[in-house]
């Protein structure tokens, strides 16, 4: 399960990196840049949620012991 979470985190980082290349600094909220901003925020949320899942798994392991 941990390896799947780490793989998903790497994919999310890749998506964030790809969408940074699509950003137009002059028109951030117009055209393809708005989609890129939304995708970057979605990737960041994904990383945050997967991080929370990792921490909760570690807590559950310690509670069982």
C-alpha positions in Angstrom: 0.0 0.0 0.0 2.8 2.4 0.8 4.5 1.9 -2.6 1.2 2.7 -4.3 0.9 5.9 -2.3 4.4 6.9 -3.2 3.8 6.1 -6.9 0.7 8.2 -6.9 2.6 11.1 -5.2 5.3 10.9 -8.0 2.6 10.9 -10.6 1.0 14.0 -9.0 4.4 15.8 -8.9 4.8 14.9 -12.6 1.4 16.4 -13.4 2.3 19.5 -11.4 5.6 19.9 -13.3 3.9 19.3 -16.7 1.2 22.0 -15.9 3.8 24.5 -14.9 5.1 24.4 -18.4 1.6 25.2 -19.7 1.3 28.4 -17.6 1.4 31.8 -19.3 2.6 34.3 -16.7 1.0 37.2 -18.6 -2.5 35.6 -18.7 -2.7 33.2 -15.8 -6.4 32.8 -15.6 -7.2 32.8 -19.4 -7.2 29.9 -21.9 -5.0 26.9 -21.2 -3.4 28.6 -18.3 -6.6 28.5 -16.2 -6.7 24.7 -16.8 -3.1 24.4 -15.8 -3.7 26.4 -12.6 -6.7 24.1 -11.7 -4.6 21.0 -12.5 -1.7 22.3 -10.3 -4.1 22.9 -7.4 -5.6 19.4 -7.9 -2.1 17.9 -7.9 -1.2 19.7 -4.7 -4.5 18.6 -3.0 -3.7 15.0 -4.1 -0.2 15.2 -2.5 -1.7 16.6 0.7 -4.4 13.9 0.9 -1.9 11.1 0.2 0.4 12.6 2.9 -2.4 12.5 5.4 -3.2 8.9 4.4 0.5 7.9 5.0 0.4 9.6 8.5 -2.9 7.9 9.4 -1.5 4.5 8.3 1.6 5.0 10.5 -0.6 6.0 13.5 -2.8 2.9 12.9 0.3 0.7 13.0 1.5 2.2 16.3 -2.0 1.9 17.9 -2.1 -1.8 17.0 1.2 -2.5 18.7 
